[in-house]
Amino acid sequence: MSKKRSNIEVVVTGSPDRALRQLKKKIEREGVVRDMKRTVYFEPETQKRRKRLVRAIKQNIMRMITQGTFKG
């Protein structure tokens, strides 16, 4: 498994609280925390496939709702 390195930079102009919020948003967008959680514990391939399937189903339902084609 390859480890992805992230270089996230935030320019501090003004308040440090604002810079912290920007850093948190960038970390969330990059998926740093999600990747770290994935490496903390072992997850079998079957669980990974199931999670991908559930995520795909949810995305399709949300897409259908926004298009107005979902009748549930």
mmJSON file of the N, C-alpha and C atoms, coordinates in Angstrom:
{"data_MODEL":{"atom_site":{
"group_PDB":["ATOM","ATOM","ATOM","ATOM","ATOM","ATOM","ATOM","ATOM","ATOM","ATOM","ATOM","ATOM","ATOM","ATOM","ATOM","ATOM","ATOM","ATOM","ATOM","ATOM","ATOM","ATOM","ATOM","ATOM","ATOM","ATOM","ATOM","ATOM","ATOM","ATOM","ATOM","ATOM","ATOM","ATOM","ATOM","ATOM","ATOM","ATOM","ATOM","ATOM","ATOM","ATOM","ATOM","ATOM","ATOM","ATOM","ATOM","ATOM","ATOM","ATOM","ATOM","ATOM","ATOM","ATOM","ATOM","ATOM","ATOM","ATOM","ATOM","ATOM","ATOM","ATOM","ATOM","ATOM","ATOM","ATOM","ATOM","ATOM","ATOM","ATOM","ATOM","ATOM","ATOM","ATOM","ATOM","ATOM","ATOM","ATOM","ATOM","ATOM","ATOM","ATOM","ATOM","ATOM","ATOM","ATOM","ATOM","ATOM","ATOM","ATOM","ATOM","ATOM","ATOM","ATOM","ATOM","ATOM","ATOM","ATOM","ATOM","ATOM","ATOM","ATOM","ATOM","ATOM","ATOM","ATOM","ATOM","ATOM","ATOM","ATOM","ATOM","ATOM","ATOM","ATOM","ATOM","ATOM","ATOM","ATOM","ATOM","ATOM","ATOM","ATOM","ATOM","ATOM","ATOM","ATOM","ATOM","ATOM","ATOM","ATOM","ATOM","ATOM","ATOM","ATOM","ATOM","ATOM","ATOM","ATOM","ATOM","ATOM","ATOM","ATOM","ATOM","ATOM","ATOM","ATOM","ATOM","ATOM","ATOM","ATOM","ATOM","ATOM","ATOM","ATOM","ATOM","ATOM","ATOM","ATOM","ATOM","ATOM","ATOM","ATOM","ATOM","ATOM","ATOM","ATOM","ATOM","ATOM","ATOM","ATOM","ATOM","ATOM","ATOM","ATOM","ATOM","ATOM","ATOM","ATOM","ATOM","ATOM","ATOM","ATOM","ATOM","ATOM","ATOM","ATOM","ATOM","ATOM","ATOM","ATOM","ATOM","ATOM","ATOM","ATOM","ATOM","ATOM","ATOM","ATOM","ATOM","ATOM","ATOM","ATOM","ATOM","ATOM","ATOM","ATOM","ATOM","ATOM","ATOM","ATOM","ATOM","ATOM","ATOM","ATOM","ATOM","ATOM"],
"id":[1,2,3,4,5,6,7,8,9,10,11,12,13,14,15,16,17,18,19,20,21,22,23,24,25,26,27,28,29,30,31,32,33,34,35,36,37,38,39,40,41,42,43,44,45,46,47,48,49,50,51,52,53,54,55,56,57,58,59,60,61,62,63,64,65,66,67,68,69,70,71,72,73,74,75,76,77,78,79,80,81,82,83,84,85,86,87,88,89,90,91,92,93,94,95,96,97,98,99,100,101,102,103,104,105,106,107,108,109,110,111,112,113,114,115,116,117,118,119,120,121,122,123,124,125,126,127,128,129,130,131,132,133,134,135,136,137,138,139,140,141,142,143,144,145,146,147,148,149,150,151,152,153,154,155,156,157,158,159,160,161,162,163,164,165,166,167,168,169,170,171,172,173,174,175,176,177,178,179,180,181,182,183,184,185,186,187,188,189,190,191,192,193,194,195,196,197,198,199,200,201,202,203,204,205,206,207,208,209,210,211,212,213,214,215,216],
"type_symbol":["N","C","C","N","C","C","N","C","C","N","C","C","N","C","C","N","C","C","N","C","C","N","C","C","N","C","C","N","C","C","N","C","C","N","C","C","N","C","C","N","C","C","N","C","C","N","C","C","N","C","C","N","C","C","N","C","C","N","C","C","N","C","C","N","C","C","N","C","C","N","C","C","N","C","C","N","C","C","N","C","C","N","C","C","N","C","C","N","C","C","N","C","C","N","C","C","N","C","C","N","C","C","N","C","C","N","C","C","N","C","C","N","C","C","N","C","C","N","C","C","N","C","C","N","C","C","N","C","C","N","C","C","N","C","C","N","C","C","N","C","C","N","C","C","N","C","C","N","C","C","N","C","C","N","C","C","N","C","C","N","C","C","N","C","C","N","C","C","N","C","C","N","C","C","N","C","C","N","C","C","N","C","C","N","C","C","N","C","C","N","C","C","N","C","C","N","C","C","N","C","C","N","C","C","N","C","C","N","C","C","N","C","C","N","C","C"],
"label_atom_id":["N","CA","C","N","CA","C","N","CA","C","N","CA","C","N","CA","C","N","CA","C","N","CA","C","N","CA","C","N","CA","C","N","CA","C","N","CA","C","N","CA","C","N","CA","C","N","CA","C","N","CA","C","N","CA","C","N","CA","C","N","CA","C","N","CA","C","N","CA","C","N","CA","C","N","CA","C","N","CA","C","N","CA","C","N","CA","C","N","CA","C","N","CA","C","N","CA","C","N","CA","C","N","CA","C","N","CA","C","N","CA","C","N","CA","C","N","CA","C","N","CA","C","N","CA","C","N","CA","C","N","CA","C","N","CA","C","N","CA","C","N","CA","C","N","CA","C","N","CA","C","N","CA","C","N","CA","C","N","CA","C","N","CA","C","N","CA","C","N","CA","C","N","CA","C","N","CA","C","N","CA","C","N","CA","C","N","CA","C","N","CA","C","N","CA","C","N","CA","C","N","CA","C","N","CA","C","N","CA","C","N","CA","C","N","CA","C","N","CA","C","N","CA","C","N","CA","C","N","CA","C","N","CA","C","N","CA","C","N","CA","C","N","CA","C","N","CA","C","N","CA","C"],
"label_alt_id":[null,null,null,null,null,null,null,null,null,null,null,null,null,null,null,null,null,null,null,null,null,null,null,null,null,null,null,null,null,null,null,null,null,null,null,null,null,null,null,null,null,null,null,null,null,null,null,null,null,null,null,null,null,null,null,null,null,null,null,null,null,null,null,null,null,null,null,null,null,null,null,null,null,null,null,null,null,null,null,null,null,null,null,null,null,null,null,null,null,null,null,null,null,null,null,null,null,null,null,null,null,null,null,null,null,null,null,null,null,null,null,null,null,null,null,null,null,null,null,null,null,null,null,null,null,null,null,null,null,null,null,null,null,null,null,null,null,null,null,null,null,null,null,null,null,null,null,null,null,null,null,null,null,null,null,null,null,null,null,null,null,null,null,null,null,null,null,null,null,null,null,null,null,null,null,null,null,null,null,null,null,null,null,null,null,null,null,null,null,null,null,null,null,null,null,null,null,null,null,null,null,null,null,null,null,null,null,null,null,null,null,null,null,null,null,null],
"label_comp_id":["MET","MET","MET","SER","SER","SER","LYS","LYS","LYS","LYS","LYS","LYS","ARG","ARG","ARG","SER","SER","SER","ASN","ASN","ASN","ILE","ILE","ILE","GLU","GLU","GLU","VAL","VAL","VAL","VAL","VAL","VAL","VAL","VAL","VAL","THR","THR","THR","GLY","GLY","GLY","SER","SER","SER","PRO","PRO","PRO","ASP","ASP","ASP","ARG","ARG","ARG","ALA","ALA","ALA","LEU","LEU","LEU","ARG","ARG","ARG","GLN","GLN","GLN","LEU","LEU","LEU","LYS","LYS","LYS","LYS","LYS","LYS","LYS","LYS","LYS","ILE","ILE","ILE","GLU","GLU","GLU","ARG","ARG","ARG","GLU","GLU","GLU","GLY","GLY","GLY","VAL","VAL","VAL","VAL","VAL","VAL","ARG","ARG","ARG","ASP","ASP","ASP","MET","MET","MET","LYS","LYS","LYS","ARG","ARG","ARG","THR","THR","THR","VAL","VAL","VAL","TYR","TYR","TYR","PHE","PHE","PHE","GLU","GLU","GLU","PRO","PRO","PRO","GLU","GLU","GLU","THR","THR","THR","GLN","GLN","GLN","LYS","LYS","LYS","ARG","ARG","ARG","ARG","ARG","ARG","LYS","LYS","LYS","ARG","ARG","ARG","LEU","LEU","LEU","VAL","VAL","VAL","ARG","ARG","ARG","ALA","ALA","ALA","ILE","ILE","ILE","LYS","LYS","LYS","GLN","GLN","GLN","ASN","ASN","ASN","ILE","ILE","ILE","MET","MET","MET","ARG","ARG","ARG","MET","MET","MET","ILE","ILE","ILE","THR","THR","THR","GLN","GLN","GLN","GLY","GLY","GLY","THR","THR","THR","PHE","PHE","PHE","LYS","LYS","LYS","GLY","GLY","GLY"],
"label_asym_id":["A","A","A","A","A","A","A","A","A","A","A","A","A","A","A","A","A","A","A","A","A","A","A","A","A","A","A","A","A","A","A","A","A","A","A","A","A","A","A","A","A","A","A","A","A","A","A","A","A","A","A","A","A","A","A","A","A","A","A","A","A","A","A","A","A","A","A","A","A","A","A","A","A","A","A","A","A","A","A","A","A","A","A","A","A","A","A","A","A","A","A","A","A","A","A","A","A","A","A","A","A","A","A","A","A","A","A","A","A","A","A","A","A","A","A","A","A","A","A","A","A","A","A","A","A","A","A","A","A","A","A","A","A","A","A","A","A","A","A","A","A","A","A","A","A","A","A","A","A","A","A","A","A","A","A","A","A","A","A","A","A","A","A","A","A","A","A","A","A","A","A","A","A","A","A","A","A","A","A","A","A","A","A","A","A","A","A","A","A","A","A","A","A","A","A","A","A","A","A","A","A","A","A","A","A","A","A","A","A","A","A","A","A","A","A","A"],
"label_entity_id":["1","1","1","1","1","1","1","1","1","1","1","1","1","1","1","1","1","1","1","1","1","1","1","1","1","1","1","1","1","1","1","1","1","1","1","1","1","1","1","1","1","1","1","1","1","1","1","1","1","1","1","1","1","1","1","1","1","1","1","1","1","1","1","1","1","1","1","1","1","1","1","1","1","1","1","1","1","1","1","1","1","1","1","1","1","1","1","1","1","1","1","1","1","1","1","1","1","1","1","1","1","1","1","1","1","1","1","1","1","1","1","1","1","1","1","1","1","1","1","1","1","1","1","1","1","1","1","1","1","1","1","1","1","1","1","1","1","1","1","1","1","1","1","1","1","1","1","1","1","1","1","1","1","1","1","1","1","1","1","1","1","1","1","1","1","1","1","1","1","1","1","1","1","1","1","1","1","1","1","1","1","1","1","1","1","1","1","1","1","1","1","1","1","1","1","1","1","1","1","1","1","1","1","1","1","1","1","1","1","1","1","1","1","1","1","1"],
"label_seq_id":[1,1,1,2,2,2,3,3,3,4,4,4,5,5,5,6,6,6,7,7,7,8,8,8,9,9,9,10,10,10,11,11,11,12,12,12,13,13,13,14,14,14,15,15,15,16,16,16,17,17,17,18,18,18,19,19,19,20,20,20,21,21,21,22,22,22,23,23,23,24,24,24,25,25,25,26,26,26,27,27,27,28,28,28,29,29,29,30,30,30,31,31,31,32,32,32,33,33,33,34,34,34,35,35,35,36,36,36,37,37,37,38,38,38,39,39,39,40,40,40,41,41,41,42,42,42,43,43,43,44,44,44,45,45,45,46,46,46,47,47,47,48,48,48,49,49,49,50,50,50,51,51,51,52,52,52,53,53,53,54,54,54,55,55,55,56,56,56,57,57,57,58,58,58,59,59,59,60,60,60,61,61,61,62,62,62,63,63,63,64,64,64,65,65,65,66,66,66,67,67,67,68,68,68,69,69,69,70,70,70,71,71,71,72,72,72],
"pdbx_PDB_ins_code":[null,null,null,null,null,null,null,null,null,null,null,null,null,null,null,null,null,null,null,null,null,null,null,null,null,null,null,null,null,null,null,null,null,null,null,null,null,null,null,null,null,null,null,null,null,null,null,null,null,null,null,null,null,null,null,null,null,null,null,null,null,null,null,null,null,null,null,null,null,null,null,null,null,null,null,null,null,null,null,null,null,null,null,null,null,null,null,null,null,null,null,null,null,null,null,null,null,null,null,null,null,null,null,null,null,null,null,null,null,null,null,null,null,null,null,null,null,null,null,null,null,null,null,null,null,null,null,null,null,null,null,null,null,null,null,null,null,null,null,null,null,null,null,null,null,null,null,null,null,null,null,null,null,null,null,null,null,null,null,null,null,null,null,null,null,null,null,null,null,null,null,null,null,null,null,null,null,null,null,null,null,null,null,null,null,null,null,null,null,null,null,null,null,null,null,null,null,null,null,null,null,null,null,null,null,null,null,null,null,null,null,null,null,null,null,null],
"Cartn_x":[0.85,0.0,0.895,0.606,1.404,0.814,1.692,1.235,1.241,0.093,-0.035,0.367,1.228,1.647,0.889,0.496,-0.235,0.565,0.693,1.291,0.184,-0.304,-1.397,-0.855,-1.022,-0.527,-1.698,-1.616,-2.614,-1.875,-2.253,-1.639,-2.382,-1.643,-2.252,-2.21,-3.382,-3.51,-4.663,-4.35,-5.41,-5.501,-6.691,-6.954,-6.483,-5.84,-5.42,-6.618,-7.751,-8.942,-9.435,-9.378,-9.798,-8.856,-7.564,-6.576,-6.796,-7.147,-7.417,-8.629,-9.682,-10.874,-10.536,-9.707,-9.3,-8.507,-7.615,-6.822,-7.723,-8.698,-9.617,-10.392,-10.847,-11.583,-10.706,-9.459,-8.551,-8.238,-8.041,-7.768,-8.96,-10.166,-11.38,-11.503,-11.252,-11.352,-10.344,-9.142,-8.092,-8.339,-9.136,-9.424,-8.317,-7.561,-6.422,-6.893,-7.913,-8.395,-8.972,-9.727,-10.325,-9.241,-8.172,-7.073,-6.364,-6.201,-5.55,-6.387,-7.697,-8.572,-8.527,-8.4,-8.349,-7.123,-6.006,-4.772,-4.677,-5.553,-5.48,-5.913,-6.934,-7.415,-7.559,-7.5,-7.606,-9.069,-9.336,-10.692,-10.651,-11.398,-11.39,-11.9,-11.465,-11.845,-13.359,-14.041,-15.491,-16.178,-15.663,-16.247,-15.99,-14.802,-14.494,-15.454,-15.684,-16.607,-18.015,-18.441,-19.789,-19.939,-18.925,-18.986,-19.056,-18.265,-18.31,-19.686,-20.288,-21.615,-22.669,-22.637,-23.604,-23.443,-22.197,-21.95,-22.484,-22.289,-22.776,-24.301,-24.951,-26.409,-26.928,-26.329,-26.76,-26.574,-25.444,-25.194,-26.214,-26.568,-27.567,-28.926,-29.31,-30.593,-30.613,-29.535,-29.478,-29.535,-28.852,-28.867,-30.277,-30.966,-32.329,-33.28,-33.074,-33.924,-33.749,-32.495,-32.256,-32.785,-32.807,-33.34,-34.857,-35.429,-36.871,-37.399,-36.533,-36.962,-37.149,-36.903,-36.995,-38.427,-38.975,-40.333,-40.215,-39.966,-39.748,-40.704],
"Cartn_y":[-1.171,0.0,1.233,2.159,3.377,4.434,5.185,6.242,7.546,8.224,9.489,10.6,11.477,12.602,13.838,14.631,15.852,17.05,18.009,19.291,20.318,20.71,21.671,22.957,24.034,25.331,26.281,27.044,28.067,29.359,30.412,31.721,32.415,32.804,33.46,34.967,35.514,36.966,37.364,38.101,38.494,37.521,37.021,36.214,34.764,34.222,32.813,31.867,32.294,31.44,31.181,32.214,32.069,31.117,31.244,30.359,28.916,28.715,27.366,26.764,27.569,27.084,26.707,27.53,27.225,25.92,25.73,24.505,23.289,23.384,22.259,21.917,22.953,22.713,22.029,22.49,21.889,20.439,20.167,18.803,17.908,18.401,17.636,17.347,18.376,18.218,17.204,17.219,16.304,14.873,14.704,13.366,12.819,13.688,13.27,12.43,12.903,12.192,10.838,10.814,9.558,8.527,8.972,8.058,7.57,8.457,8.051,7.016,7.21,6.251,4.907,4.922,3.679,2.847,3.52,2.794,2.354,2.872,2.538,1.108,0.63,-0.718,-1.459,-2.777,-3.614,-3.756,-3.577,-3.731,-4.75,-5.842,-6.858,-6.297,-6.926,-6.481,-6.512,-7.495,-7.579,-6.36,-5.879,-4.689,-3.447,-3.364,-2.229,-2.183,-3.365,-3.43,-3.033,-3.518,-3.201,-1.702,-1.076,0.358,1.139,0.716,1.388,1.256,0.058,-0.18,0.683,0.742,1.551,3.025,3.486,4.879,5.18,4.251,4.444,4.485,3.625,3.618,4.941,5.425,6.703,7.844,7.854,8.915,8.88,7.668,7.553,8.037,7.703,8.154,9.671,10.265,11.721,12.386,11.8,12.34,12.275,11.152,10.999,11.981,12.23,13.178,14.573,14.973,16.32,16.474,15.377,15.453,15.315,14.873,14.724,13.425,12.42,11.145,10.057,10.381,9.385,9.313,8.115,7.907,6.9,7.381,6.471,6.651],
"Cartn_z":[0.0,0.0,0.0,-0.912,-0.967,-0.045,0.56,1.457,0.694,0.702,0.008,0.961,0.494,1.314,0.877,1.83,1.525,1.987,1.116,1.474,1.396,2.543,2.603,3.189,2.438,2.894,3.093,4.161,4.439,4.729,4.033,4.247,5.376,6.409,7.556,7.334,7.04,6.927,7.82,8.846,9.774,10.928,11.152,12.338,12.178,13.212,13.172,13.189,13.757,13.769,12.347,11.529,10.134,9.39,9.651,9.022,9.458,10.723,11.226,10.527,10.341,9.64,8.195,7.534,6.167,6.111,7.111,7.164,7.33,8.227,8.449,7.186,6.459,5.218,4.18,4.06,3.081,3.431,4.723,5.161,4.855,5.093,4.811,3.319,2.492,1.043,0.514,1.074,0.628,1.105,2.141,2.652,3.531,4.172,4.99,6.177,6.874,8.059,7.667,6.578,6.107,5.792,5.115,4.791,6.055,7.032,8.278,9.008,9.038,9.71,9.007,7.693,6.928,7.284,7.562,7.84,9.293,10.166,11.586,11.846,11.143,11.388,10.068,10.145,8.957,8.563,7.282,6.768,5.633,5.77,4.716,3.387,2.306,0.969,0.774,1.388,1.242,1.857,2.996,3.619,2.776,2.174,1.312,0.127,-0.49,-1.629,-1.21,-0.04,0.447,0.705,1.3,1.557,0.25,-0.759,-2.053,-2.686,-2.566,-3.126,-2.441,-1.108,-0.361,-0.72,-0.824,-1.182,-2.586,-3.533,-4.895,-4.935,-4.154,-4.108,-3.559,-2.474,-1.886,-2.871,-3.587,-4.555,-5.686,-6.138,-7.203,-6.739,-5.512,-4.984,-4.889,-4.36,-4.241,-5.618,-6.602,-7.958,-8.538,-8.296,-8.803,-8.121,-6.828,-6.108,-6.676,-6.931,-7.45,-8.865,-9.63,-10.989,-11.007,-9.899,-9.819,-10.39,-10.541,-11.111,-10.062,-8.798,-7.727,-7.208,-7.178,-6.626,-5.512,-4.312,-3.205,-2.168],
"occupancy":[1.0,1.0,1.0,1.0,1.0,1.0,1.0,1.0,1.0,1.0,1.0,1.0,1.0,1.0,1.0,1.0,1.0,1.0,1.0,1.0,1.0,1.0,1.0,1.0,1.0,1.0,1.0,1.0,1.0,1.0,1.0,1.0,1.0,1.0,1.0,1.0,1.0,1.0,1.0,1.0,1.0,1.0,1.0,1.0,1.0,1.0,1.0,1.0,1.0,1.0,1.0,1.0,1.0,1.0,1.0,1.0,1.0,1.0,1.0,1.0,1.0,1.0,1.0,1.0,1.0,1.0,1.0,1.0,1.0,1.0,1.0,1.0,1.0,1.0,1.0,1.0,1.0,1.0,1.0,1.0,1.0,1.0,1.0,1.0,1.0,1.0,1.0,1.0,1.0,1.0,1.0,1.0,1.0,1.0,1.0,1.0,1.0,1.0,1.0,1.0,1.0,1.0,1.0,1.0,1.0,1.0,1.0,1.0,1.0,1.0,1.0,1.0,1.0,1.0,1.0,1.0,1.0,1.0,1.0,1.0,1.0,1.0,1.0,1.0,1.0,1.0,1.0,1.0,1.0,1.0,1.0,1.0,1.0,1.0,1.0,1.0,1.0,1.0,1.0,1.0,1.0,1.0,1.0,1.0,1.0,1.0,1.0,1.0,1.0,1.0,1.0,1.0,1.0,1.0,1.0,1.0,1.0,1.0,1.0,1.0,1.0,1.0,1.0,1.0,1.0,1.0,1.0,1.0,1.0,1.0,1.0,1.0,1.0,1.0,1.0,1.0,1.0,1.0,1.0,1.0,1.0,1.0,1.0,1.0,1.0,1.0,1.0,1.0,1.0,1.0,1.0,1.0,1.0,1.0,1.0,1.0,1.0,1.0,1.0,1.0,1.0,1.0,1.0,1.0,1.0,1.0,1.0,1.0,1.0,1.0,1.0,1.0,1.0,1.0,1.0,1.0],
"B_iso_or_equiv":[0.0,0.0,0.0,0.0,0.0,0.0,0.0,0.0,0.0,0.0,0.0,0.0,0.0,0.0,0.0,0.0,0.0,0.0,0.0,0.0,0.0,0.0,0.0,0.0,0.0,0.0,0.0,0.0,0.0,0.0,0.0,0.0,0.0,0.0,0.0,0.0,0.0,0.0,0.0,0.0,0.0,0.0,0.0,0.0,0.0,0.0,0.0,0.0,0.0,0.0,0.0,0.0,0.0,0.0,0.0,0.0,0.0,0.0,0.0,0.0,0.0,0.0,0.0,0.0,0.0,0.0,0.0,0.0,0.0,0.0,0.0,0.0,0.0,0.0,0.0,0.0,0.0,0.0,0.0,0.0,0.0,0.0,0.0,0.0,0.0,0.0,0.0,0.0,0.0,0.0,0.0,0.0,0.0,0.0,0.0,0.0,0.0,0.0,0.0,0.0,0.0,0.0,0.0,0.0,0.0,0.0,0.0,0.0,0.0,0.0,0.0,0.0,0.0,0.0,0.0,0.0,0.0,0.0,0.0,0.0,0.0,0.0,0.0,0.0,0.0,0.0,0.0,0.0,0.0,0.0,0.0,0.0,0.0,0.0,0.0,0.0,0.0,0.0,0.0,0.0,0.0,0.0,0.0,0.0,0.0,0.0,0.0,0.0,0.0,0.0,0.0,0.0,0.0,0.0,0.0,0.0,0.0,0.0,0.0,0.0,0.0,0.0,0.0,0.0,0.0,0.0,0.0,0.0,0.0,0.0,0.0,0.0,0.0,0.0,0.0,0.0,0.0,0.0,0.0,0.0,0.0,0.0,0.0,0.0,0.0,0.0,0.0,0.0,0.0,0.0,0.0,0.0,0.0,0.0,0.0,0.0,0.0,0.0,0.0,0.0,0.0,0.0,0.0,0.0,0.0,0.0,0.0,0.0,0.0,0.0,0.0,0.0,0.0,0.0,0.0,0.0],
"pdbx_formal_charge":[null,null,null,null,null,null,null,null,null,null,null,null,null,null,null,null,null,null,null,null,null,null,null,null,null,null,null,null,null,null,null,null,null,null,null,null,null,null,null,null,null,null,null,null,null,null,null,null,null,null,null,null,null,null,null,null,null,null,null,null,null,null,null,null,null,null,null,null,null,null,null,null,null,null,null,null,null,null,null,null,null,null,null,null,null,null,null,null,null,null,null,null,null,null,null,null,null,null,null,null,null,null,null,null,null,null,null,null,null,null,null,null,null,null,null,null,null,null,null,null,null,null,null,null,null,null,null,null,null,null,null,null,null,null,null,null,null,null,null,null,null,null,null,null,null,null,null,null,null,null,null,null,null,null,null,null,null,null,null,null,null,null,null,null,null,null,null,null,null,null,null,null,null,null,null,null,null,null,null,null,null,null,null,null,null,null,null,null,null,null,null,null,null,null,null,null,null,null,null,null,null,null,null,null,null,null,null,null,null,null,null,null,null,null,null,null],
"auth_seq_id":[1,1,1,2,2,2,3,3,3,4,4,4,5,5,5,6,6,6,7,7,7,8,8,8,9,9,9,10,10,10,11,11,11,12,12,12,13,13,13,14,14,14,15,15,15,16,16,16,17,17,17,18,18,18,19,19,19,20,20,20,21,21,21,22,22,22,23,23,23,24,24,24,25,25,25,26,26,26,27,27,27,28,28,28,29,29,29,30,30,30,31,31,31,32,32,32,33,33,33,34,34,34,35,35,35,36,36,36,37,37,37,38,38,38,39,39,39,40,40,40,41,41,41,42,42,42,43,43,43,44,44,44,45,45,45,46,46,46,47,47,47,48,48,48,49,49,49,50,50,50,51,51,51,52,52,52,53,53,53,54,54,54,55,55,55,56,56,56,57,57,57,58,58,58,59,59,59,60,60,60,61,61,61,62,62,62,63,63,63,64,64,64,65,65,65,66,66,66,67,67,67,68,68,68,69,69,69,70,70,70,71,71,71,72,72,72],
"auth_comp_id":["MET","MET","MET","SER","SER","SER","LYS","LYS","LYS","LYS","LYS","LYS","ARG","ARG","ARG","SER","SER","SER","ASN","ASN","ASN","ILE","ILE","ILE","GLU","GLU","GLU","VAL","VAL","VAL","VAL","VAL","VAL","VAL","VAL","VAL","THR","THR","THR","GLY","GLY","GLY","SER","SER","SER","PRO","PRO","PRO","ASP","ASP","ASP","ARG","ARG","ARG","ALA","ALA","ALA","LEU","LEU","LEU","ARG","ARG","ARG","GLN","GLN","GLN","LEU","LEU","LEU","LYS","LYS","LYS","LYS","LYS","LYS","LYS","LYS","LYS","ILE","ILE","ILE","GLU","GLU","GLU","ARG","ARG","ARG","GLU","GLU","GLU","GLY","GLY","GLY","VAL","VAL","VAL","VAL","VAL","VAL","ARG","ARG","ARG","ASP","ASP","ASP","MET","MET","MET","LYS","LYS","LYS","ARG","ARG","ARG","THR","THR","THR","VAL","VAL","VAL","TYR","TYR","TYR","PHE","PHE","PHE","GLU","GLU","GLU","PRO","PRO","PRO","GLU","GLU","GLU","THR","THR","THR","GLN","GLN","GLN","LYS","LYS","LYS","ARG","ARG","ARG","ARG","ARG","ARG","LYS","LYS","LYS","ARG","ARG","ARG","LEU","LEU","LEU","VAL","VAL","VAL","ARG","ARG","ARG","ALA","ALA","ALA","ILE","ILE","ILE","LYS","LYS","LYS","GLN","GLN","GLN","ASN","ASN","ASN","ILE","ILE","ILE","MET","MET","MET","ARG","ARG","ARG","MET","MET","MET","ILE","ILE","ILE","THR","THR","THR","GLN","GLN","GLN","GLY","GLY","GLY","THR","THR","THR","PHE","PHE","PHE","LYS","LYS","LYS","GLY","GLY","GLY"],
"auth_asym_id":["A","A","A","A","A","A","A","A","A","A","A","A","A","A","A","A","A","A","A","A","A","A","A","A","A","A","A","A","A","A","A","A","A","A","A","A","A","A","A","A","A","A","A","A","A","A","A","A","A","A","A","A","A","A","A","A","A","A","A","A","A","A","A","A","A","A","A","A","A","A","A","A","A","A","A","A","A","A","A","A","A","A","A","A","A","A","A","A","A","A","A","A","A","A","A","A","A","A","A","A","A","A","A","A","A","A","A","A","A","A","A","A","A","A","A","A","A","A","A","A","A","A","A","A","A","A","A","A","A","A","A","A","A","A","A","A","A","A","A","A","A","A","A","A","A","A","A","A","A","A","A","A","A","A","A","A","A","A","A","A","A","A","A","A","A","A","A","A","A","A","A","A","A","A","A","A","A","A","A","A","A","A","A","A","A","A","A","A","A","A","A","A","A","A","A","A","A","A","A","A","A","A","A","A","A","A","A","A","A","A","A","A","A","A","A","A"],
"auth_atom_id":["N","CA","C","N","CA","C","N","CA","C","N","CA","C","N","CA","C","N","CA","C","N","CA","C","N","CA","C","N","CA","C","N","CA","C","N","CA","C","N","CA","C","N","CA","C","N","CA","C","N","CA","C","N","CA","C","N","CA","C","N","CA","C","N","CA","C","N","CA","C","N","CA","C","N","CA","C","N","CA","C","N","CA","C","N","CA","C","N","CA","C","N","CA","C","N","CA","C","N","CA","C","N","CA","C","N","CA","C","N","CA","C","N","CA","C","N","CA","C","N","CA","C","N","CA","C","N","CA","C","N","CA","C","N","CA","C","N","CA","C","N","CA","C","N","CA","C","N","CA","C","N","CA","C","N","CA","C","N","CA","C","N","CA","C","N","CA","C","N","CA","C","N","CA","C","N","CA","C","N","CA","C","N","CA","C","N","CA","C","N","CA","C","N","CA","C","N","CA","C","N","CA","C","N","CA","C","N","CA","C","N","CA","C","N","CA","C","N","CA","C","N","CA","C","N","CA","C","N","CA","C","N","CA","C","N","CA","C","N","CA","C","N","CA","C","N","CA","C","N","CA","C"],
"pdbx_PDB_model_num":[1,1,1,1,1,1,1,1,1,1,1,1,1,1,1,1,1,1,1,1,1,1,1,1,1,1,1,1,1,1,1,1,1,1,1,1,1,1,1,1,1,1,1,1,1,1,1,1,1,1,1,1,1,1,1,1,1,1,1,1,1,1,1,1,1,1,1,1,1,1,1,1,1,1,1,1,1,1,1,1,1,1,1,1,1,1,1,1,1,1,1,1,1,1,1,1,1,1,1,1,1,1,1,1,1,1,1,1,1,1,1,1,1,1,1,1,1,1,1,1,1,1,1,1,1,1,1,1,1,1,1,1,1,1,1,1,1,1,1,1,1,1,1,1,1,1,1,1,1,1,1,1,1,1,1,1,1,1,1,1,1,1,1,1,1,1,1,1,1,1,1,1,1,1,1,1,1,1,1,1,1,1,1,1,1,1,1,1,1,1,1,1,1,1,1,1,1,1,1,1,1,1,1,1,1,1,1,1,1,1,1,1,1,1,1,1]
}}}
